[in-house]
Amino acid sequence: MKVPLLDLTAQYKTIKDEVIAAIMPVMETQMLILGGTVEKFEAAMSELTGVKGSIAVSSGTDAIVLAGMALGLGHEDDVIVPSFTFFATAGCIARLGVRPVFADIDPKTYCLDADSVAKLIARDYVVKSDDGPPIHRKTGRKLRAIMPVHLYGQCADMDPLLQICEIYRLHMIEDAAQAIDAHYQGKPAGSMGIVGCYSFYPTKNLGAFGDAGHIVSTDPALTDLMRKMRVHGGHQRYYHDVVGMNARMDAIQAAVLTVKIKHLKKWIHARQELAARYASLFEKHGLLKTITPPATGAGRDHTYHQYVIRAPKRDALRDFLKAADVGCEIYYPMPLHLQKCFANLGYKEGDLPETEKATREVLALPIYPELSSEQQAYVVEKMAEFYRK
Ligand SMILES: Cc1ncc(COP(=O)(O)O)c(C=O)c1O
């Protein structure tokens, strides 16, 4: 049996006719960028997130860059981010000249840990004036924002993080790239800060047929600025109020996403059922003494963008599963604070113990709505065989 980590073709087969019917008018009218098709999708995202400010963009990366630009983040600024995430989280702000400041994760949910953030601010920053930002004791840089990542499909513990933002007057930027329609105390991922960024990279729970992304914002002025900056900084062609970029969404992607968003809740539900079935299969095979299945934090739901376990002898297990035609992947093998491109920031091994431990232990197993129970049983049988050896 072959079990891929993800099978996009299987999903496409279930919506092929709907997708073709949706993209046909785009091709016929040749209204290929922004326009009515994109506006329709923006309305659908507003409805899903409950946030009025809704801007369709070219990728999750561009969503974060655009948000950072519109918030005026730059060369004198620091932003706190997790190190255990996809590179774009820190890469996008670093591109603006911002210094990413890495905090550790909660070992249960793998998301940014509020205690680690609070300790970091208390240790490294000083508040010099009542209405000013925290200033870094050594570099003099200003701390301007916190950007948690809702990793693998579940929200970070937002209340204490929002509280820190309130105390220090920091922007809350949510990297919700992996967590569309996940919730924290009933609130959708991306809707709790001043700006939420999403990715529709094809492997995401809501995936486009190429690159695409989205921004929502609860701040009308910021929304207007980001909307302008999406198209080189002006609402009127050839007149530019500010310097922006090209971060427009293609109409074909919006047409595909408008079809897919209607299926999203059903697909998330299927992922949740698969996660529950993994848990019972692990129990049946006595694997719960050995591996740690994903945990869902209090007040949250998990949308299982990835189904990630902690596993002893992780690399050997990965090789064994791959040899048995079971797709699996390590997200992420190298923490961001130890990446070569951030060597100038001066981090060293041991700085973020939970992050570094996770990079050595995590393994993502196949999960997608069309995964069959036979395939799932095969994955767990192979895992049990590995640990019996
Ligand atoms: C946590 C996180 N942030 C940002 C991004 C960037 O999104 P994109 O690949 O659409 O540029 C991704 C996606 O892959 C991601 O997983």
PDBQT file of the ligand as one rigid body, heavy atoms in Angstrom, charges set to zero:
ROOT
HETATM    1  C1  LIG A 401       3.461  29.788   9.269  1.00  0.00    +0.000 C 
HETATM    2  C2  LIG A 401       3.577  30.280   7.859  1.00  0.00    +0.000 A 
HETATM    3  N1  LIG A 401       3.753  31.590   7.636  1.00  0.00    +0.000 NA
HETATM    4  C3  LIG A 401       3.821  32.093   6.402  1.00  0.00    +0.000 A 
HETATM    5  C4  LIG A 401       3.726  31.280   5.281  1.00  0.00    +0.000 A 
HETATM    6  C5  LIG A 401       3.901  31.883   3.927  1.00  0.00    +0.000 C 
HETATM    7  O1  LIG A 401       2.869  31.619   3.044  1.00  0.00    +0.000 OA
HETATM    8  P1  LIG A 401       3.101  31.442   1.477  1.00  0.00    +0.000 P 
HETATM    9  O2  LIG A 401       3.773  30.140   1.235  1.00  0.00    +0.000 OA
HETATM   10  O3  LIG A 401       1.697  31.496   0.922  1.00  0.00    +0.000 OA
HETATM   11  O4  LIG A 401       3.903  32.597   1.008  1.00  0.00    +0.000 OA
HETATM   12  C6  LIG A 401       3.515  29.910   5.477  1.00  0.00    +0.000 A 
HETATM   13  C7  LIG A 401       3.365  29.020   4.347  1.00  0.00    +0.000 C 
HETATM   14  O5  LIG A 401       3.753  28.258   3.756  1.00  0.00    +0.000 OA
HETATM   15  C8  LIG A 401       3.452  29.388   6.790  1.00  0.00    +0.000 A 
HETATM   16  O6  LIG A 401       3.275  28.086   7.017  1.00  0.00    +0.000 OA
ENDROOT
TORSDOF 0
